[in-house]
Amino acid sequence: MKIGLLIYGSLEQHSGGYLYDRMLVEALRRHGNQVEVISLPARNYAGNLLDNLDPRLRRRLQTERYDVLLQDELCHRSLFVLNRRLQPVSVPIVAIVHHLRGSEPRARFLNGFYRRIEWSYLRTVAGAIYNSQVTRATVEGLLGVRLPGIVAHPGRDHLNGRIERGMIRERATQAGPLRLAFVGNLIPRKGLHVLLDALEQLPPDSVRLTVIGSPDFQPSYARTIRGRIERMNGRVRVLGSLPHSTIREHLMDAHVLVMPSAYEGFGIAYLEGMGCGLPAIATTAGGASDLVRDDENGFLIPPNDPRALSERLARLAADRSLLARMGERALLSFESHPTWEQSSARIAEFLKDFAERWTDPVPLSPNPTAKHYEEEDR
């Protein structure tokens, strides 16, 4: 098949969504498909709205003969009108949905605007690939109908190496403070400020934190975070953005992966930590519950609740046997999780089947073909 994929910027960006897209492209090509990546410039939200009027982009998408046109849902603002202008082209448009912008915490009126744009965009696609069951439910709740689609979790195996169970127990029972790892860009949604609030409620010598993530996405927030960290007397170190090849080294030295995000479509960082035998502390907002089981392989806490977070951290710091057991369960969860090859093979089969079934675009409505894909997921 010839597949087009629309993204913002480069596939090499450091985020879970871009990792997902990158691993998918590599797998589709291994399976003999021709994949053309179409990069749109990432501007501010209003600037990208103007892409809908770009005649060059429209001509490119209309003249290329794709079997399937994939679009990262992040690009919804560039495509919600343009996709309708492509309707005479008989090619299925499939969205890759990591999470909806309108699900992130912000002012209600602004999220109402974003949801309207995303609703308009999702009305133009023929199917969807979701990273979690929660993401699927969120999209279909917004639309009010079920799209043909599949849930394909991010794979477990992009970080090389493994940890033995004996090493998990040995690491957990070492004397010293509880060692935490936070892996995420320094933006408010990832909740690093909540984690710092929680640390301030704990004895200074009980916990140490390593922060891995880029400060470049919201510099003002990153500056505020750095100012707070400077006043915490060495309890927190910030390493910035690191290549995936070195992230594992720092995870192997930690006890717990903590990312109290206000919303995650899935949260690949939790899975990366579990591969190193780390329990994950996530929130109940979003798709982390597809992976994190509360009080088994980690904890699920309410978003923006530093007290609940500090209580879980104090419990793990005091009970190293519990820490070891949860670490072992985290590794079991990781080992039972699909690989990238398995998830990508499901997507490739879905796209092949979808392209073969496709005839002509129709208005979005409850579709009998959706039942086929729904049953595949269950």
N, C-alpha and C positions, 0 to 999 in steps of 0.2 A: 504493500500500500504506500501511497504518497500522502504524508501527513504534514500539515502546517501547524506550528505552535506559536501563538502570540504571547509574548511576555513583555514586561518592562525591563529595559537594560540588559544585563548579562546574566547567563545561567550560573556564573561563578560566584554570585553574591552569597554572603554568609547568612542564611536564614533557613528555617525548616522548610518553608514553601519552595524556595529555589533549589534546595537539596532534593526535594521530592521530584520537581520537574526535571532536574538534571539526571537523576537516576532513571527516571522513566524514559527520557530520550535515549540514554545509553542502551537500555534494555530493548526498546523498540528497534533500534538500529541493529542490535545483535540478532534479533529475530527476522532480519531481512527487510525491514521497512525503511523507506526513505523519509527522513524527518528534516524539514526545513524550519529553522528557528527564525521567527520574524520579530525583531526587537523594536519596540516602541520607546521613545524617549520618556523617562520618568520625570514629570514635572509636578507642580502642585496640582491639587484636585481640579481647580478651575481651568488650569492650562491644559490638562489632559481631556477635559470635556470638548475642547476644540478639535481633537483628533477625529471626532465624528464627522467633521466637515472637510477632512483632508482628501482631495480628489485623487492624490497619488496612492494613498493607502487603499482607497476603494478600488482603484483600477488594478492594483497589484493582487488584491484578494479575489477580484472577479476574473482576472485573466489566467491565474495559475490554476492548474487542474489538480486539485487535491481530492483524495478519497474521503478524508475527514479533516475538518479544521478544528484543532484544539485551541482553547483559549483559557489562560489562567484567569480565574474570576477576579483577581486583583485588577485586571485591565477593564473591568466593567464600565468605568467612567469614560473610556475611550471608544466603547463599542455599542452602547445601548441604543443609539440611533443608527450607527453605521451598519450593524447587523441587519436591520430591517431593510436597508437599501441594498443588501446583498441577497435578499430573498429570491430573486429570480434565478440565482445560481443554485443548481440542484446539488448541494453538498451539505452533509450534516454538520452542524456546529455543536461541539461538545465542550462544556465548561469543566475545568479542573478547579474544584472549590476547596480551599484550605480553611477559610472561615469568612463570614460576612462582615464587612466593615461596619454595618449597622448594628452588629451585636456587641461591639466594643463599648466600654463605659464612657459616656460623654453626655453633654446636654441633650435633653429629650428632643428639642426642636431640630438640632443638628442631625441626630440619628434618624429622625423622621425623614429628613431630606435624603440622607444616604440610603435608607431603606427603599425610598421611592425610586431612586436611580437603579439600585440593585434589582428591585422587582421588575423594572422596565427591561433591564438587561436579561434577566433570567427568563423572561417571556420570549426572548428571541432564540434561545438555544433548544436543541432537540434532545439533549441528554446531558448527563453529568457524571463526573467521577469525584467521589467524596473521600476525604481522609479519615472520617470517623462517622459513627452512627449519629452522633449529636449534630454534626455538620449537616448530614442529610435531613434530619428532622427539622433543623432550623430553616433550611432552604425550602422544604416542602410546606412548612408552616407559613412561611412568607407568601408562597405562591398559592396555597390552598389546593394544590393538586400534586400528584406524584409524577415526577419526571422519570423516564427510563434512565436507569443509572446503576452504578455499583459502588459499594464501599470497599476501597483498597487501602488498607493501613500502610503507613510508611514502613519500610523494611528495617530489619534489625542489624544488618551486617555491613554497614559502610565503615565502621571503625574496626580495624583489625585487632586480633588477639582475643584472649579469653582469660577468665579468672577461675581458679579452682575454689571449691567450696571451703576447703581448709584455710585458704588465704583470707576468705571473708571473715571467718570466725577469729582468726589470728589478728587481723586488722582491727576488728570491732573491740577486742578485749585489751588492746594496748592502752597503757596509761596515758593520760593527757587529755586535753580538751577535745570536744566533739568537733570534727572537721567537716565543714559544709562546703558544697560547690553550688554556685549559681551560674547557669549557662544561658545567656540571652542578651540581646541588644539592650542598651541602657535607654529604655523608653518607659513611660509610666505604666503601660499595660502589663509589662512583665513583673511589676510588683517588687522591685528591689528596695524601694523606700519602705514597703511594708516589712520586708525582712530585716532591714536596719532597725525599724521600730521594735521588732520582736527581740533583736539582740540586745537592745538597750534595757530590756526588762530582765535580762539574765545576768548572773554573776560574770564579771569581766574575764575571769580565767576559765570559764566553762566551755566556751565555743570560739572557734576560729572560722573565718569565711574567706573563700577564694572566688572572685568574680571574673567570669570570662564573657566578654561581649563587647561589641563596638559602641563607642560613645558618640558616633558621628551622626546618628539619625535624629536626635533631639539634643543638640549641644547644651541648651540652657538647663534641661533636666540633668544631663550628665555632670554639668558644673556643680549643681546643687548637691548631687549625690557625692561627688568627690569632696566637697566642703564638709559634709557630714562625716565621711570616712576619715578625713584628716583629724577630726576631733575624737576618734574612737581608739586612739593610742595603740595602733598596730594590730587590732583585732581583725581587720579586713585588709586584704590585698587585692588590687585591681590589675588584671593582666591584659585587658583590652581584647581585641579580636585575634583569635588564633586559628591556624589551619586545623582541619579535622584530625590530621595526623598527630598533632601534639595535644589535642584536648584530652584524649584518652589517658595520657600520663598523669594529668592533674585529677581526673576522675578516679583513677586507681589509688590515689593517695587520700581521697576523701572518704567520709563515712556515709554522707547523706547528700542527695541532690535536692535542692530546694529552689522552687520557682513559683512563688505565690501569685501567679498571673491573674489579672482581672478577667481574662478570657483567652482560651487557647482552642483552636479548632481540633488539635490533637496534642501537640507538644512532643516533638522528636527528642528534645533534651531529656525527658523522663526516660525514654527508651534507651538512650545512650547511657544514662546513669545505671539503669538496671543491668545492662550488659557488663558493667563493672561491679555488680553486686551491691549497688546502692539503693536503699529504699528511696522512694520519691515522695516529696511533699508538694502537693498541687492543690488547686481549689476546685470547688464544685461547679464553677462556671466554665462551660465549654466541654470539650471532648476528652479531657484527661481521664475521665471515668471509664473510657474504653480500655484503658491500660492499668490505671492505678486503682487498687482495691483497698478501701479504707481499713486500716488496722491489720492488714495482711502483708502487702508488699510496699506499703507506704501509708500516707495519710491524705485524706481529702478534707480540706477546711473551707469555711466560707471565705469568699474574696474580701480583701481589705479588713482582715481581722488579726492584727498583730498579737493580741492576747492568746487566741487559739493557737497561733503558730508558736509562740514562746512556750506554751504548755507542752506541745508535742516535742519540741526540741529539748526541753528540760527532762522529759520522760526518757528520751533516747540517750541523753547524756548520762543519766543516772542508772539506766538499766541496759548494760552492754550485752547481756544475753538476748534481750528483746531486739536490740540493734542487729545482732548476728542472725537471729531467726528471720527478721524481716529482710535482711540482705540476701539470705539464701532463697527466700520466696521470690524476691525481685529477680534473681538470676533465673529461677524456674520460669517466671513469666516471660523473660526475655527469650529463653530457649524455645518456648512454645509459640512465639510470635512469628509471623511469616517473614521470609527473607525478601529482599528487594526483587529477586528474580521471580519468586512466587507471586508477589503482588503485581509486578509488571506484566507477568504472563497472563494474569486474569484481565488486566486492562487491555492488553493486546488482543486477546480473544474477544472481549467486549466490543472493541472498536471494529474488528474485522466483521463480527456478526452485525454490528450496527450499520456499517457501510453497505453490507450485502442486502440488508432489509430496507435501506433507505429508498424512498421514491421521490416525493416532493414535499416541500415545507407545508405545514398546516398550522392553523391557529392553535395555541396551547390550550389543551383541554384534557380531561381524564382520557388516557390512551390505553387501549387494550394491550398494546405491546409492553406497557410498563409492568404488567403482572409477571411477565417472564423474568424480568430482571429483579423484581422484588423477591420472587421465590428463590432466585439464585443466592440472594444475600442471607437467607434465613436458615 
